[in-house]
Amino acid sequence: MATALSAEQAQELQEKLREAAVQCSERCLYQSAKWAAELLNSITVSEDSESSNVSDFDAQMHGADLNPSPYPIVAVQNEDSYEALLEAREAHKYILAKSFFDTKEYNRCAAVFLPALTTSGGLAAFDRKVKGPAPTTPLKPSGRSKSAAQKSTANPFPNISQKSLFLALYAKYLSGEKRRDEESEMVLGPADGGMTVNRELAGLARGLEGYFASREEQDIEERNQGWLEYLYGLILLKSKNNDEARTWLIRAVHRAPFHWGAWRELNDLIGDVKEAQKIYKQLPSNVVTLIFHLFSSQELFLTSLEVHGALDQLLSIFPRSYFLLTQRALLHYHAKELEEACQIFSDILRDDPHRLDALDHYSNILYVLPNRPLLSFLAQVTTATDKFRPETCVIVGNYYSLKSEHEKAVMYFRRALTLDRSFLSAWTLMGHEYIEMKNTHAAIESYRRAVDVNRKDYRAWYGLGQAYEVLDMSFYALFYYQRAAALRPYDPKMWQAVGSCYTKIGKVDHGIKALKRALAAGTYYENVGAGSSFGSSMGSQPGNKPQIPAGRKILDPETLHHIATLYERLGDVEQAAAYMDLTIQQETGSTSKVLEQPLDDDATEVMSDEEDHEAESMGTGPTATTSKARLWLARWAIRNGDLEKADILSGELCQDGFEVEEAKAIMRDVRARRDGGNG
């Protein structure tokens, strides 16, 4: 694996990133411009190239006649001569429109290039053939109307450059988003949700459809730059037309591969690994595609060695990229390696204390650990930087949640959503707080909104399941738990919830299978707190579980005991006894391999003596759960006439300190039976 790029490779990559940053900035895509610029400044350059740059600069300072930099700061040379001519002709209008955009006067910005545009959905004003009122939502045409729509090739826009057209249409799109937020009013209010829509979507979709159809008819599609394709894909995505949106966004990343915004929207269309694999086959081959692979894998909670290997390769090219370091921290977070994730976020915060991106995830980690002093420090730092960033509001909300001041936490999560209705963490965390406040209906609505923002958020699906379980609606809860388990198949907590719901609705055999899946997923016994994915309301509560050294391959005694009780309900006492015995074995770490076929009832294969000896003295120790299993086995031994075993088990119970009175009663019963037998 290469540790640094050659001078030629680094220069080529720098040129592309520099061009992408300028082009995104010209089109007011500031987040994508920031991403490209940060990546540009994190590239490793060979020492020879760096010394050459220093010598060139010194020569220029001494008056040497060097060529000026071919990379202009304000604009990028357009290779399309016709587009360059249009851009030059409308340069003064473009400057005016961009100034309006920067001051958030979106309608004025659009009117500079599209003066005939009406206030809402009025793009049809350019199409002289269109009559009658425009629809308010871009519905999918079907039947004959679909054929007629496909034949429409009229370009409704004036003859302006693609850059100016993008700026005008993007401003109109943002104007509709702004108006929608204004009409929504308060978060979770009566007008919030699906009742309010962006009224500009229908007109924008119709206009861009005619624009691209016209260019296809004129056979000039190859001159498309990718920016309008991105905008069309974004509009289709907002209109819930995912298949068409995917097609246009893939076209966008082919024509403008360094535009990160298009990749982000494409990622939102990935629901699972199968969809991801299908999209990967249609992507271009470049370094940004590799970054997208990494990012989408992280979003799907994949933490395999291949993902880490790809990240290592990218970090060898961009070693100072905080974006990539953040992805590494999130990979550790998803793998529940919280200390490693915390250390990476801490290093990023130390190196760039004013960077707020993704720090809401850092606050989640500090909440789960829990580390209240560091979370308090993080809240102070981010508040001093920008108190009206959604990330800051979420961090402060997590701090108040850790203090059990749930009303204040909800207030800050609402503030974050007022600033950005699509901020995922705030919706999910607000749902957790409503669960704590026993406001189940508000929690359900919060989780639903989180799922609307990102259907890959397993926390929201799990939260919905928990909320419906509180309402004793086990069938609904089971559906949502299954969605969460599909997203996190290696998280034992998901399968435990599925098994619990199956038990409640009377499907005990399915419950046993789900709990065995939980055993297969939980090959590592989770530490108290560190294994929690949700904090106080979503994770495991501190109880009688002792802390176990990380990496011990033992099984969860509570899950084993639960399986045993379910077998007892089915009348299979032999299997119940076997799993009760497995529960006791976890005290010393004598793990049995019930994991090879976790869905089969007889999948129990005992470890070898050598493996058992190595695991000795590394178990959970006596707990309330293992003592319950020992008590059950003692009673079972009495019923089977095995008084010796019952006496041994009851003696161990007395030493454990749990169920002592029951143990003494069993010992008295054993003595009475022996005395009766001897008499």
PyMOL commands that set and color helices and strands:
alter all, ss='L'
color gray80, all
select helices_A, chain A and resi 7-26+30-40+47-61+81-89+91-102+106-113+123-126+143-151+162-184+201-217+221-223+227-238+242-255+260-268+273-280+287-299+305-317+322-334+338-351+359-368+372-385+390-402+406-419+424-436+440-453+458-470+474-487+492-504+508-521+557-570+573-585+609-615+624-639+643-656+660-678
alter helices_A, ss='H'
color red, helices_A
deselect
rebuild
show_as cartoon
